Amino acid sequence: MSGTRGFFGRSRQPRDPRLPPGQYDAGNQWPVLTAEATPTLDTAAWTFTVEGAVERTARWTWDEIHALPPSSYDGDIHCVTTWSKLGVSFGGVSVDTLLEAAGPLPSATHAMAVSHTGYTTNLPLDDLTGGKAWVVWDYEGAPLPREHGGPARLLVPHLYFWKSAKWVAGLQLMDHDEPGFWEVNGYHDRGDPWLEQRYQGD
């Protein structure tokens, strides 16, 4: 029968507008990807510190950070390895609240997120302020799983997920930019998924 080639091909579903270019919806899956061994951290000894280019170093224990005004994020997350999870929910505290306690100096332009494992990733301060970033310890109403950064991780959902440092220990504010772990190894300095900033030069 002429003129029908391809007629019975796979139907094209409309692309979800929440997916950045090159990403796919991971559905119920949350892939576990890490550059280091998964630690077991005791919340009795856990701390989070904001230091560097600040008026005063601010440090919280597990109980102290939980006493701060709570904040949550409901939305999407995107990994540089091309998976996205849509419509997820995290609970914790806004980074704005933590920075307010430390008082960033006018010279502060960037921050290095540091994990209890030694992992680092750099971010412009503008990407951590204005309600764009959190330290989170709850996922979907339950404690954040250890393999996904529990007891607490940084959450910067508008950037690729390597910027949301697992097992986060603090922020070092700086008057300049310098690369973290993956940035030294060729990943993009900022990592905007909508611009597909995956690797240096993108």
C-alpha positions as CSV (number, residue, x, y, z in Angstrom):
1,M,0.0,0.0,0.0
2,S,1.7,3.2,-1.2
3,G,1.9,6.4,0.8
4,T,1.6,4.9,4.3
5,R,5.3,4.3,5.2
6,G,5.8,5.4,8.8
7,F,2.1,5.8,9.5
8,F,2.2,3.1,12.2
9,G,5.4,4.5,13.8
10,R,5.6,5.4,17.5
11,S,3.3,8.2,18.5
12,R,5.1,11.3,19.8
13,Q,4.0,12.3,23.2
14,P,4.2,16.1,24.0
15,R,7.4,16.9,25.9
16,D,6.8,17.9,29.5
17,P,7.6,21.7,29.6
18,R,9.2,21.1,33.1
19,L,12.1,19.1,31.4
20,P,15.1,21.1,30.4
21,P,16.8,20.2,27.1
22,G,18.4,16.8,27.0
23,Q,16.7,15.5,30.2
24,Y,14.3,12.6,30.7
25,D,11.7,12.0,33.5
26,A,13.1,9.4,35.9
27,G,9.6,8.8,37.3
28,N,9.7,6.9,40.6
29,Q,13.4,6.3,40.3
30,W,16.0,8.4,42.0
31,P,19.4,7.2,40.7
32,V,22.2,7.1,43.3
33,L,25.3,8.8,42.0
34,T,28.3,9.9,44.1
35,A,32.0,10.5,43.7
36,E,32.8,9.1,47.1
37,A,31.9,6.5,49.7
38,T,28.6,7.1,51.4
39,P,29.3,8.1,55.0
40,T,27.4,7.4,58.2
41,L,27.1,10.7,60.0
42,D,25.9,10.9,63.6
43,T,23.5,13.8,64.0
44,A,24.7,14.2,67.6
45,A,28.1,15.4,66.2
46,W,26.8,17.0,63.0
47,T,27.4,20.7,62.4
48,F,26.8,23.3,59.7
49,T,29.0,26.4,59.4
50,V,28.9,29.6,57.4
51,E,32.3,31.3,57.5
52,G,34.8,33.2,55.4
53,A,33.8,36.6,54.0
54,V,31.2,37.1,56.7
55,E,30.8,39.5,59.7
56,R,30.8,36.6,62.1
57,T,31.1,32.8,61.8
58,A,27.8,31.1,62.3
59,R,27.6,27.4,63.4
60,W,24.6,25.2,64.2
61,T,24.3,21.8,65.7
62,W,21.6,19.4,64.4
63,D,19.1,20.6,67.1
64,E,19.9,24.2,66.6
65,I,19.4,24.2,62.9
66,H,16.1,22.4,63.3
67,A,15.0,25.2,65.7
68,L,15.3,27.8,62.8
69,P,12.2,28.8,60.8
70,P,11.4,25.9,58.5
71,S,11.2,26.2,54.7
72,S,10.4,23.8,52.0
73,Y,10.8,23.3,48.3
74,D,8.2,21.7,46.0
75,G,9.3,21.4,42.4
76,D,11.8,19.6,40.1
77,I,15.4,18.5,40.3
78,H,17.8,17.8,37.4
79,C,21.0,15.8,37.2
80,V,23.8,16.4,34.7
81,T,23.6,12.7,33.8
82,T,20.3,13.6,32.1
83,W,17.6,12.4,34.6
84,S,15.1,14.7,36.2
85,K,12.6,14.1,39.0
86,L,9.5,16.1,38.7
87,G,7.2,17.3,41.5
88,V,9.4,16.4,44.5
89,S,9.2,17.9,48.0
90,F,12.1,18.7,50.4
91,G,12.0,20.2,53.8
92,G,14.7,22.1,55.8
93,V,15.8,25.7,56.2
94,S,16.4,28.4,53.6
95,V,20.0,29.3,53.0
96,D,18.9,32.9,53.2
97,T,18.2,32.3,56.9
98,L,21.7,30.9,57.5
99,L,23.4,33.7,55.6
100,E,21.5,36.3,57.5
101,A,22.9,34.9,60.7
102,A,26.5,35.2,59.4
103,G,26.2,38.6,57.7
104,P,28.0,38.2,54.3
105,L,30.5,41.0,53.7
106,P,29.9,43.4,50.8
107,S,33.0,41.7,49.1
108,A,31.4,38.3,49.2
109,T,30.5,37.2,45.6
110,H,30.8,33.4,45.7
111,A,30.5,30.4,48.1
112,M,32.2,27.1,48.3
113,A,29.9,24.4,49.6
114,V,31.8,21.9,51.7
115,S,30.7,18.4,52.6
116,H,31.6,16.3,55.7
117,T,33.3,14.0,53.2
118,G,35.5,16.8,51.8
119,Y,33.5,17.2,48.6
120,T,33.3,20.8,47.4
121,T,31.3,22.7,44.8
122,N,31.4,26.4,44.0
123,L,28.4,28.7,43.5
124,P,27.8,32.4,42.8
125,L,26.2,33.9,45.9
126,D,23.3,35.0,43.8
127,D,22.5,31.4,43.2
128,L,22.1,30.8,46.9
129,T,20.0,33.8,47.9
130,G,16.5,35.1,47.2
131,G,14.7,31.8,48.1
132,K,16.7,29.7,45.6
133,A,18.6,27.3,48.0
134,W,18.1,25.3,51.1
135,V,19.8,22.9,53.5
136,V,17.3,20.0,53.6
137,W,16.9,16.9,55.8
138,D,13.4,15.8,54.7
139,Y,12.3,14.2,51.4
140,E,8.7,13.6,50.7
141,G,7.9,13.9,54.4
142,A,10.5,11.4,55.7
143,P,14.2,11.8,56.7
144,L,16.5,12.3,53.7
145,P,18.0,8.9,52.9
146,R,21.7,8.5,53.6
147,E,22.6,7.6,50.0
148,H,21.0,10.8,48.8
149,G,22.9,13.0,51.2
150,G,21.2,12.4,54.6
151,P,21.2,13.5,57.2
152,A,21.3,16.9,55.3
153,R,22.3,18.1,51.9
154,L,22.4,21.4,50.1
155,L,19.5,21.9,47.6
156,V,20.0,24.3,44.7
157,P,17.3,23.0,42.4
158,H,17.6,25.5,39.6
159,L,21.1,24.2,38.9
160,Y,22.3,20.7,38.0
161,F,22.3,18.5,41.0
162,W,26.0,18.1,41.5
163,K,25.7,21.7,42.9
164,S,23.4,20.4,45.6
165,A,26.2,19.0,47.8
166,K,25.4,15.8,49.7
167,W,26.3,15.5,53.4
168,V,26.8,19.2,53.5
169,A,28.9,20.7,56.3
170,G,28.9,24.4,55.5
171,L,29.5,27.3,53.2
172,Q,32.8,29.2,52.8
173,L,32.0,32.7,51.5
174,M,34.6,34.2,49.2
175,D,35.4,37.4,47.3
176,H,36.3,35.4,44.2
177,D,35.4,32.3,42.4
178,E,37.3,29.0,42.5
179,P,36.4,25.6,41.2
180,G,35.2,22.7,43.4
181,F,35.6,18.9,42.9
182,W,33.7,18.4,39.7
183,E,34.5,21.8,38.3
184,V,38.2,20.9,38.4
185,N,37.4,17.7,36.6
186,G,35.7,19.4,33.6
187,Y,32.2,20.2,34.7
188,H,30.7,23.6,34.0
189,D,31.4,26.4,36.5
190,R,27.7,27.2,37.0
191,G,25.5,24.3,35.7
192,D,22.2,25.8,34.5
193,P,20.2,22.9,33.1
194,W,18.1,25.1,30.9
195,L,21.3,26.3,29.1
196,E,22.7,22.7,29.2
197,Q,25.8,24.0,31.0
198,R,27.1,20.5,31.6
199,Y,30.8,20.8,30.9
200,Q,33.4,23.5,30.5
201,G,32.8,25.3,27.2
202,D,29.1,24.6,27.1
